Amino acid sequence: MFDSGKYPATCGVYLMKGSQGEVFYVGKAKNLRNRLRSYFSEQGDNRPQIRFLLKRVRDIETIVTDTEKEALILENTLIKKHRPRYNINLRDDKTYLSLRLDPREEFPMLQLVRRVKRDGALYFGPYASSTAVRATLKEIYRIFPLRRHPWETCRNRSRPCLYYQIGQCSGPCHGRISPAEYRRLVQGAVALLSGRETEVLETLRRQMGAAAQRMAFEEAARLRDQVRAIEQTVERQKVVDAGGGDQDVVGLHREGGEVEIAILFVREGKVIGRRSYSLEWRLDEDELLSSFLQRFYGREVCIPDRVLLPFVPEDAAVLADWLSEQRGRRVQVLAPLRGSRRELVALAERNAAESFRERGSRREARQEVLREIAARLHLSRFPRRIECFDISNVQGRFSVGSMVVLTDGEPDKAAYRHFRIRSVTGSDDYASLREVLKRRLQRGLREEMLPDFILMDGGKGQLGVLDAVLRELNLEARIDAAGIAKSRVLANVRGKMVERSEERFFLPGRKNPVVLRQGSPALFMLERLRDEAHRFAITHHRKLRRRSSLGSVLEDVPGIGEKRRKALLRHFGSLKALRAASLDELRALPGLPAALAERLHAALHQQKPS
């Protein structure tokens, strides 16, 4: 029985835990006692997800904080640490691309980055897709030809790169432009990226007129082309009248127990991108919106001057303080009631509704494909969660397993997992697969998170391993299984014509494989899942090999410990680059004594590159 009296009536964070100590949910509250009492009141919480959560909760831990902002920061930290199942999870939880330019460099360049740091550099964006940012860069380089490669790479060349030849680099590395002239290019690029096109156009037109008076007609023609390029770029951009500045505008659409949230990125009065998220409606609107903003801005992303919302959450002031601290400048969190800003929020809400409609159409199409898979492979249940496993090794070394997941027909990358093989020595894929499957399913039993359908990358042998593990854990009635065998190469009787057979699906207890129609959506979905499992395993396997290659060289050097190995890798980026470093470069590294630099240089050049 819940006793609210034992919990403090102050602000802080609470963690709901299961019988094994696993954290199911992390939340914050201005008054912990009142918040927890609301969960266990006589009326109860009407949300089905919360009712299911409360049945599993065996303990509630509270952490008291001095202020609400401290509670918000602690909540974010604990969610990142424990990844609770019932907190909001942004399915495509990735940071967006931004452009970085460091004006302190003599010849600054534009860099594509995913992390926005408080390092004194200028950041522009975010850009929701690589296509959008590359289109922007293409326009920038055509108008303002900044350098394209790292400075050392450029200086090591005997002549300027190809970009210089086609007029998309000014060649500062070979003295083809003075620092003052290059600085003017940088100023123009910054102004254009900041949305100050009018200022750039006026400057270029003045320079064009002055060049024409000096009879420098080639320079005047080049400036004229820059003016025309900017004018054409500006014409394609959507302009909104909402007070200018940088703003993120949040729209929310609810329907059928789901919530769609759309964010419009407005920079200097222009909409430069949109991002949408589909969430299960597990929280009150106020708590849901607040949690979403914390998850979204809890990463290293560009934080704007203002965040416009459809309504003001209870902790809006705390959110504004937290965002201001993250950014280093004041950030406003507003819910406009009228005027152009309210119209912009309405536009974001329409985008959220349209995104929900589009996602619903795609969802129906995926559901139909999953129904076809269930029918053709004789599954006993609808395959809402599908998992696929693969093993990767080279001659038994660095053996790893991979698990990739489809949830409702979409890749659920947050649920992907790697497995280091612990109990198998040598190249035994079946034994490795058995270990991976047992570890995965035993944990699934503990956490009550099992798949509906497991697809094995392989034929009867791999399927036999899975079938044996399911029987051992008494799961054969709860999880469907199949194995996908790669197509075979067939020759005709004369041995000349070569054909490829269809992909074959083996089912437990069935001798003959099932063949899906070539080109069918069901076959395409399962093939992509199999290929993704293979890619995921191979990528991790190669990463382990690279780490081992670096470690095997450096571990034999006295004085090079784990911290120094990591520092060397961060500095040079790869073992190949470290081997290419000169003795003088190693001596110049901070924290690396000259004698140790000499031993390292000798060790690196005694061993042949792998």
KAPELIN-V547640 format. One record per residue. N is the residue number from 1. RES is the residue in one small letter. SS is DSSP state (@ for helix, = for strand, . for the rest). NEAR is the number of other ideal C-beta (glycine too) atoms within 10 Angstrom. Layout:
# KAPELIN-V547640
n=N res=RES ss=SS near=NEAR
n=N res=RES ss=SS near=NEAR
This chain:
# KAPELIN-V547640
n=1 res=m ss=. near=3
n=2 res=f ss=. near=14
n=3 res=d ss=. near=9
n=4 res=s ss=@ near=16
n=5 res=g ss=@ near=8
n=6 res=k ss=@ near=10
n=7 res=y ss=. near=21
n=8 res=p ss=. near=12
n=9 res=a ss=. near=11
n=10 res=t ss=. near=15
n=11 res=c ss=. near=21
n=12 res=g ss== near=23
n=13 res=v ss== near=24
n=14 res=y ss== near=21
n=15 res=l ss== near=20
n=16 res=m ss== near=22
n=17 res=k ss== near=18
n=18 res=g ss=. near=17
n=19 res=s ss=. near=10
n=20 res=q ss=. near=8
n=21 res=g ss=. near=10
n=22 res=e ss=. near=15
n=23 res=v ss== near=19
n=24 res=f ss== near=20
n=25 res=y ss== near=23
n=26 res=v ss== near=25
n=27 res=g ss== near=23
n=28 res=k ss== near=27
n=29 res=a ss== near=22
n=30 res=k ss=. near=15
n=31 res=n ss=. near=14
n=32 res=l ss=@ near=25
n=33 res=r ss=@ near=16
n=34 res=n ss=@ near=12
n=35 res=r ss=@ near=19
n=36 res=l ss=@ near=21
n=37 res=r ss=@ near=15
n=38 res=s ss=@ near=14
n=39 res=y ss=@ near=20
n=40 res=f ss=. near=15
n=41 res=s ss=. near=11
n=42 res=e ss=. near=4
n=43 res=q ss=. near=6
n=44 res=g ss=. near=12
n=45 res=d ss=. near=15
n=46 res=n ss=. near=7
n=47 res=r ss=. near=15
n=48 res=p ss=@ near=10
n=49 res=q ss=@ near=16
n=50 res=i ss=@ near=16
n=51 res=r ss=@ near=12
n=52 res=f ss=@ near=11
n=53 res=l ss=@ near=20
n=54 res=l ss=@ near=16
n=55 res=k ss=@ near=7
n=56 res=r ss=@ near=16
n=57 res=v ss=. near=17
n=58 res=r ss=. near=12
n=59 res=d ss== near=10
n=60 res=i ss== near=17
n=61 res=e ss== near=12
n=62 res=t ss== near=17
n=63 res=i ss== near=17
n=64 res=v ss== near=13
n=65 res=t ss=. near=18
n=66 res=d ss=. near=10
n=67 res=t ss=. near=11
n=68 res=e ss=@ near=20
n=69 res=k ss=@ near=18
n=70 res=e ss=@ near=18
n=71 res=a ss=@ near=25
n=72 res=l ss=@ near=22
n=73 res=i ss=@ near=20
n=74 res=l ss=@ near=16
n=75 res=e ss=@ near=24
n=76 res=n ss=@ near=19
n=77 res=t ss=@ near=13
n=78 res=l ss=@ near=20
n=79 res=i ss=@ near=22
n=80 res=k ss=@ near=12
n=81 res=k ss=@ near=10
n=82 res=h ss=@ near=16
n=83 res=r ss=. near=12
n=84 res=p ss=. near=20
n=85 res=r ss=. near=17
n=86 res=y ss=. near=19
n=87 res=n ss=. near=20
n=88 res=i ss=. near=22
n=89 res=n ss=. near=17
n=90 res=l ss=. near=16
n=91 res=r ss=. near=15
n=92 res=d ss=. near=12
n=93 res=d ss=. near=14
n=94 res=k ss=. near=10
n=95 res=t ss=. near=15
n=96 res=y ss=. near=20
n=97 res=l ss== near=18
n=98 res=s ss== near=20
n=99 res=l ss== near=20
n=100 res=r ss== near=19
n=101 res=l ss== near=18
n=102 res=d ss=. near=13
n=103 res=p ss=. near=12
n=104 res=r ss=. near=8
n=105 res=e ss=. near=12
n=106 res=e ss=. near=9
n=107 res=f ss=. near=17
n=108 res=p ss=. near=22
n=109 res=m ss=. near=18
n=110 res=l ss=. near=24
n=111 res=q ss== near=13
n=112 res=l ss== near=14
n=113 res=v ss== near=16
n=114 res=r ss=. near=14
n=115 res=r ss=. near=12
n=116 res=v ss=. near=21
n=117 res=k ss=. near=10
n=118 res=r ss=. near=10
n=119 res=d ss=. near=10
n=120 res=g ss=. near=8
n=121 res=a ss=. near=16
n=122 res=l ss== near=15
n=123 res=y ss== near=21
n=124 res=f ss== near=23
n=125 res=g ss== near=24
n=126 res=p ss== near=24
n=127 res=y ss== near=22
n=128 res=a ss=. near=17
n=129 res=s ss=. near=12
n=130 res=s ss=@ near=11
n=131 res=t ss=@ near=9
n=132 res=a ss=@ near=16
n=133 res=v ss=@ near=22
n=134 res=r ss=@ near=13
n=135 res=a ss=@ near=14
n=136 res=t ss=@ near=20
n=137 res=l ss=@ near=17
n=138 res=k ss=@ near=11
n=139 res=e ss=@ near=16
n=140 res=i ss=@ near=22
n=141 res=y ss=@ near=19
n=142 res=r ss=@ near=16
n=143 res=i ss=@ near=21
n=144 res=f ss=. near=25
n=145 res=p ss=. near=23
n=146 res=l ss=. near=22
n=147 res=r ss=. near=26
n=148 res=r ss=. near=17
n=149 res=h ss=. near=15
n=150 res=p ss=. near=12
n=151 res=w ss=@ near=14
n=152 res=e ss=@ near=8
n=153 res=t ss=@ near=12
n=154 res=c ss=@ near=20
n=155 res=r ss=@ near=11
n=156 res=n ss=. near=10
n=157 res=r ss=. near=12
n=158 res=s ss=. near=5
n=159 res=r ss=. near=9
n=160 res=p ss=. near=18
n=161 res=c ss=. near=18
n=162 res=l ss=@ near=9
n=163 res=y ss=@ near=17
n=164 res=y ss=@ near=22
n=165 res=q ss=@ near=11
n=166 res=i ss=. near=11
n=167 res=g ss=. near=12
n=168 res=q ss=. near=19
n=169 res=c ss=. near=23
n=170 res=s ss=. near=20
n=171 res=g ss=. near=18
n=172 res=p ss=@ near=25
n=173 res=c ss=@ near=23
n=174 res=h ss=@ near=14
n=175 res=g ss=. near=8
n=176 res=r ss=. near=13
n=177 res=i ss=. near=20
n=178 res=s ss=. near=11
n=179 res=p ss=@ near=9
n=180 res=a ss=@ near=7
n=181 res=e ss=@ near=11
n=182 res=y ss=@ near=21
n=183 res=r ss=@ near=15
n=184 res=r ss=@ near=15
n=185 res=l ss=@ near=20
n=186 res=v ss=@ near=19
n=187 res=q ss=@ near=15
n=188 res=g ss=@ near=23
n=189 res=a ss=@ near=22
n=190 res=v ss=@ near=18
n=191 res=a ss=@ near=17
n=192 res=l ss=@ near=22
n=193 res=l ss=@ near=20
n=194 res=s ss=. near=15
n=195 res=g ss=. near=21
n=196 res=r ss=. near=14
n=197 res=e ss=@ near=17
n=198 res=t ss=@ near=11
n=199 res=e ss=@ near=14
n=200 res=v ss=@ near=22
n=201 res=l ss=@ near=18
n=202 res=e ss=@ near=12
n=203 res=t ss=@ near=16
n=204 res=l ss=@ near=20
n=205 res=r ss=@ near=14
n=206 res=r ss=@ near=11
n=207 res=q ss=@ near=18
n=208 res=m ss=@ near=20
n=209 res=g ss=@ near=12
n=210 res=a ss=@ near=13
n=211 res=a ss=@ near=18
n=212 res=a ss=@ near=15
n=213 res=q ss=@ near=9
n=214 res=r ss=. near=10
n=215 res=m ss=. near=8
n=216 res=a ss=. near=14
n=217 res=f ss=@ near=11
n=218 res=e ss=@ near=8
n=219 res=e ss=@ near=15
n=220 res=a ss=@ near=18
n=221 res=a ss=@ near=13
n=222 res=r ss=@ near=16
n=223 res=l ss=@ near=21
n=224 res=r ss=@ near=16
n=225 res=d ss=@ near=15
n=226 res=q ss=@ near=21
n=227 res=v ss=@ near=18
n=228 res=r ss=@ near=11
n=229 res=a ss=@ near=15
n=230 res=i ss=@ near=21
n=231 res=e ss=@ near=11
n=232 res=q ss=@ near=10
n=233 res=t ss=@ near=17
n=234 res=v ss=@ near=16
n=235 res=e ss=@ near=7
n=236 res=r ss=. near=8
n=237 res=q ss=. near=14
n=238 res=k ss=. near=9
n=239 res=v ss== near=12
n=240 res=v ss=. near=18
n=241 res=d ss=. near=11
n=242 res=a ss=. near=23
n=243 res=g ss=. near=16
n=244 res=g ss=. near=14
n=245 res=g ss=. near=14
n=246 res=d ss== near=19
n=247 res=q ss== near=24
n=248 res=d ss== near=25
n=249 res=v ss== near=28
n=250 res=v ss== near=23
n=251 res=g ss== near=26
n=252 res=l ss== near=21
n=253 res=h ss== near=21
n=254 res=r ss== near=14
n=255 res=e ss== near=12
n=256 res=g ss=. near=8
n=257 res=g ss=. near=11
n=258 res=e ss== near=15
n=259 res=v ss== near=23
n=260 res=e ss== near=24
n=261 res=i ss== near=27
n=262 res=a ss== near=23
n=263 res=i ss== near=24
n=264 res=l ss== near=23
n=265 res=f ss== near=21
n=266 res=v ss== near=30
n=267 res=r ss== near=23
n=268 res=e ss=. near=16
n=269 res=g ss=. near=17
n=270 res=k ss== near=15
n=271 res=v ss== near=20
n=272 res=i ss== near=21
n=273 res=g ss== near=17
n=274 res=r ss== near=18
n=275 res=r ss== near=19
n=276 res=s ss== near=20
n=277 res=y ss== near=20
n=278 res=s ss== near=18
n=279 res=l ss== near=19
n=280 res=e ss== near=14
n=281 res=w ss=. near=15
n=282 res=r ss=. near=19
n=283 res=l ss=. near=21
n=284 res=d ss=. near=14
n=285 res=e ss=@ near=14
n=286 res=d ss=@ near=14
n=287 res=e ss=@ near=18
n=288 res=l ss=@ near=20
n=289 res=l ss=@ near=25
n=290 res=s ss=@ near=22
n=291 res=s ss=@ near=22
n=292 res=f ss=@ near=21
n=293 res=l ss=@ near=23
n=294 res=q ss=@ near=21
n=295 res=r ss=@ near=19
n=296 res=f ss=@ near=20
n=297 res=y ss=@ near=21
n=298 res=g ss=. near=18
n=299 res=r ss=. near=15
n=300 res=e ss=. near=16
n=301 res=v ss=. near=19
n=302 res=c ss=. near=19
n=303 res=i ss=. near=18
n=304 res=p ss=. near=21
n=305 res=d ss=. near=17
n=306 res=r ss== near=22
n=307 res=v ss== near=23
n=308 res=l ss== near=25
n=309 res=l ss=. near=23
n=310 res=p ss=. near=20
n=311 res=f ss=. near=12
n=312 res=v ss=. near=14
n=313 res=p ss=. near=21
n=314 res=e ss=. near=14
n=315 res=d ss=. near=24
n=316 res=a ss=@ near=20
n=317 res=a ss=@ near=13
n=318 res=v ss=@ near=22
n=319 res=l ss=@ near=24
n=320 res=a ss=@ near=18
n=321 res=d ss=@ near=18
n=322 res=w ss=@ near=23
n=323 res=l ss=@ near=21
n=324 res=s ss=@ near=15
n=325 res=e ss=@ near=12
n=326 res=q ss=@ near=17
n=327 res=r ss=@ near=16
n=328 res=g ss=. near=9
n=329 res=r ss=. near=10
n=330 res=r ss=. near=11
n=331 res=v ss=. near=22
n=332 res=q ss== near=15
n=333 res=v ss== near=22
n=334 res=l ss== near=15
n=335 res=a ss=. near=17
n=336 res=p ss=. near=19
n=337 res=l ss=. near=8
n=338 res=r ss=. near=7
n=339 res=g ss=@ near=11
n=340 res=s ss=@ near=11
n=341 res=r ss=@ near=21
n=342 res=r ss=@ near=15
n=343 res=e ss=@ near=13
n=344 res=l ss=@ near=22
n=345 res=v ss=@ near=23
n=346 res=a ss=@ near=14
n=347 res=l ss=@ near=19
n=348 res=a ss=@ near=26
n=349 res=e ss=@ near=19
n=350 res=r ss=@ near=13
n=351 res=n ss=@ near=22
n=352 res=a ss=@ near=26
n=353 res=a ss=@ near=17
n=354 res=e ss=@ near=16
n=355 res=s ss=@ near=20
n=356 res=f ss=@ near=22
n=357 res=r ss=@ near=13
n=358 res=e ss=@ near=12
n=359 res=r ss=@ near=15
n=360 res=g ss=@ near=15
n=361 res=s ss=@ near=10
n=362 res=r ss=@ near=12
n=363 res=r ss=@ near=16
n=364 res=e ss=@ near=10
n=365 res=a ss=@ near=12
n=366 res=r ss=@ near=16
n=367 res=q ss=@ near=14
n=368 res=e ss=@ near=13
n=369 res=v ss=@ near=18
n=370 res=l ss=@ near=23
n=371 res=r ss=@ near=14
n=372 res=e ss=@ near=17
n=373 res=i ss=@ near=26
n=374 res=a ss=@ near=18
n=375 res=a ss=@ near=10
n=376 res=r ss=@ near=17
n=377 res=l ss=. near=20
n=378 res=h ss=. near=11
n=379 res=l ss=. near=20
n=380 res=s ss=. near=11
n=381 res=r ss=. near=11
n=382 res=f ss=. near=14
n=383 res=p ss=. near=22
n=384 res=r ss=. near=14
n=385 res=r ss== near=18
n=386 res=i ss== near=25
n=387 res=e ss== near=28
n=388 res=c ss== near=25
n=389 res=f ss== near=24
n=390 res=d ss== near=25
n=391 res=i ss== near=27
n=392 res=s ss== near=23
n=393 res=n ss== near=20
n=394 res=v ss== near=11
n=395 res=q ss=. near=8
n=396 res=g ss=. near=14
n=397 res=r ss== near=12
n=398 res=f ss== near=18
n=399 res=s ss== near=27
n=400 res=v ss== near=23
n=401 res=g ss== near=27
n=402 res=s ss== near=25
n=403 res=m ss== near=22
n=404 res=v ss== near=27
n=405 res=v ss== near=20
n=406 res=l ss== near=25
n=407 res=t ss== near=15
n=408 res=d ss=. near=14
n=409 res=g ss=. near=20
n=410 res=e ss== near=15
n=411 res=p ss== near=16
n=412 res=d ss=. near=16
n=413 res=k ss=@ near=14
n=414 res=a ss=@ near=13
n=415 res=a ss=@ near=17
n=416 res=y ss=. near=16
n=417 res=r ss== near=16
n=418 res=h ss== near=16
n=419 res=f ss== near=21
n=420 res=r ss== near=12
n=421 res=i ss=. near=22
n=422 res=r ss=. near=10
n=423 res=s ss=. near=10
n=424 res=v ss=. near=19
n=425 res=t ss=. near=9
n=426 res=g ss=. near=11
n=427 res=s ss=. near=14
n=428 res=d ss=. near=16
n=429 res=d ss=@ near=20
n=430 res=y ss=@ near=15
n=431 res=a ss=@ near=17
n=432 res=s ss=@ near=24
n=433 res=l ss=@ near=25
n=434 res=r ss=@ near=18
n=435 res=e ss=@ near=21
n=436 res=v ss=@ near=27
n=437 res=l ss=@ near=25
n=438 res=k ss=@ near=14
n=439 res=r ss=@ near=17
n=440 res=r ss=@ near=20
n=441 res=l ss=@ near=22
n=442 res=q ss=@ near=12
n=443 res=r ss=@ near=12
n=444 res=g ss=@ near=17
n=445 res=l ss=@ near=14
n=446 res=r ss=@ near=12
n=447 res=e ss=@ near=13
n=448 res=e ss=. near=9
n=449 res=m ss=. near=11
n=450 res=l ss=. near=17
n=451 res=p ss=. near=25
n=452 res=d ss=. near=18
n=453 res=f ss== near=23
n=454 res=i ss== near=26
n=455 res=l ss== near=28
n=456 res=m ss== near=27
n=457 res=d ss== near=22
n=458 res=g ss=. near=23
n=459 res=g ss=. near=16
n=460 res=k ss=@ near=15
n=461 res=g ss=@ near=14
n=462 res=q ss=@ near=24
n=463 res=l ss=@ near=23
n=464 res=g ss=@ near=16
n=465 res=v ss=@ near=21
n=466 res=l ss=@ near=24
n=467 res=d ss=@ near=18
n=468 res=a ss=@ near=14
n=469 res=v ss=@ near=23
n=470 res=l ss=@ near=20
n=471 res=r ss=@ near=11
n=472 res=e ss=@ near=13
n=473 res=l ss=. near=17
n=474 res=n ss=. near=9
n=475 res=l ss=. near=17
n=476 res=e ss=. near=16
n=477 res=a ss=. near=8
n=478 res=r ss=. near=16
n=479 res=i ss=. near=22
n=480 res=d ss== near=23
n=481 res=a ss== near=22
n=482 res=a ss== near=24
n=483 res=g ss== near=25
n=484 res=i ss== near=24
n=485 res=a ss== near=20
n=486 res=k ss=. near=14
n=487 res=s ss=. near=13
n=488 res=r ss=. near=11
n=489 res=v ss== near=9
n=490 res=l ss== near=10
n=491 res=a ss== near=10
n=492 res=n ss=. near=9
n=493 res=v ss=. near=6
n=494 res=r ss=. near=6
n=495 res=g ss=. near=7
n=496 res=k ss=. near=7
n=497 res=m ss=. near=9
n=498 res=v ss== near=9
n=499 res=e ss== near=10
n=500 res=r ss== near=10
n=501 res=s ss=. near=12
n=502 res=e ss=. near=13
n=503 res=e ss=. near=19
n=504 res=r ss== near=18
n=505 res=f ss== near=22
n=506 res=f ss== near=22
n=507 res=l ss=. near=18
n=508 res=p ss=. near=16
n=509 res=g ss=. near=5
n=510 res=r ss=. near=13
n=511 res=k ss=. near=7
n=512 res=n ss=. near=8
n=513 res=p ss=. near=17
n=514 res=v ss== near=14
n=515 res=v ss=. near=13
n=516 res=l ss=. near=22
n=517 res=r ss=. near=11
n=518 res=q ss=. near=10
n=519 res=g ss=. near=7
n=520 res=s ss=. near=14
n=521 res=p ss=@ near=17
n=522 res=a ss=@ near=19
n=523 res=l ss=@ near=21
n=524 res=f ss=@ near=13
n=525 res=m ss=@ near=19
n=526 res=l ss=@ near=24
n=527 res=e ss=@ near=15
n=528 res=r ss=@ near=14
n=529 res=l ss=@ near=21
n=530 res=r ss=@ near=22
n=531 res=d ss=@ near=14
n=532 res=e ss=@ near=19
n=533 res=a ss=@ near=26
n=534 res=h ss=@ near=17
n=535 res=r ss=@ near=14
n=536 res=f ss=@ near=22
n=537 res=a ss=@ near=24
n=538 res=i ss=@ near=14
n=539 res=t ss=@ near=13
n=540 res=h ss=@ near=19
n=541 res=h ss=@ near=21
n=542 res=r ss=@ near=14
n=543 res=k ss=@ near=13
n=544 res=l ss=@ near=17
n=545 res=r ss=@ near=14
n=546 res=r ss=@ near=15
n=547 res=r ss=@ near=14
n=548 res=s ss=@ near=14
n=549 res=s ss=@ near=16
n=550 res=l ss=@ near=19
n=551 res=g ss=@ near=15
n=552 res=s ss=@ near=12
n=553 res=v ss=@ near=21
n=554 res=l ss=@ near=20
n=555 res=e ss=. near=14
n=556 res=d ss=. near=12
n=557 res=v ss=. near=17
n=558 res=p ss=. near=10
n=559 res=g ss=. near=12
n=560 res=i ss=. near=20
n=561 res=g ss=. near=12
n=562 res=e ss=@ near=10
n=563 res=k ss=@ near=9
n=564 res=r ss=@ near=17
n=565 res=r ss=@ near=17
n=566 res=k ss=@ near=11
n=567 res=a ss=@ near=16
n=568 res=l ss=@ near=21
n=569 res=l ss=@ near=18
n=570 res=r ss=@ near=8
n=571 res=h ss=@ near=15
n=572 res=f ss=@ near=18
n=573 res=g ss=. near=10
n=574 res=s ss=. near=12
n=575 res=l ss=@ near=21
n=576 res=k ss=@ near=12
n=577 res=a ss=@ near=12
n=578 res=l ss=@ near=20
n=579 res=r ss=@ near=15
n=580 res=a ss=@ near=12
n=581 res=a ss=. near=18
n=582 res=s ss=. near=9
n=583 res=l ss=@ near=14
n=584 res=d ss=@ near=9
n=585 res=e ss=@ near=14
n=586 res=l ss=@ near=21
n=587 res=r ss=@ near=15
n=588 res=a ss=. near=12
n=589 res=l ss=. near=17
n=590 res=p ss=. near=6
n=591 res=g ss=. near=8
n=592 res=l ss=. near=18
n=593 res=p ss=. near=11
n=594 res=a ss=@ near=10
n=595 res=a ss=@ near=10
n=596 res=l ss=@ near=18
n=597 res=a ss=@ near=19
n=598 res=e ss=@ near=13
n=599 res=r ss=@ near=16
n=600 res=l ss=@ near=24
n=601 res=h ss=@ near=20
n=602 res=a ss=@ near=11
n=603 res=a ss=@ near=16
n=604 res=l ss=@ near=18
n=605 res=h ss=@ near=10
n=606 res=q ss=@ near=9
n=607 res=q ss=. near=12
n=608 res=k ss=. near=6
n=609 res=p ss=. near=10
n=610 res=s ss=. near=12
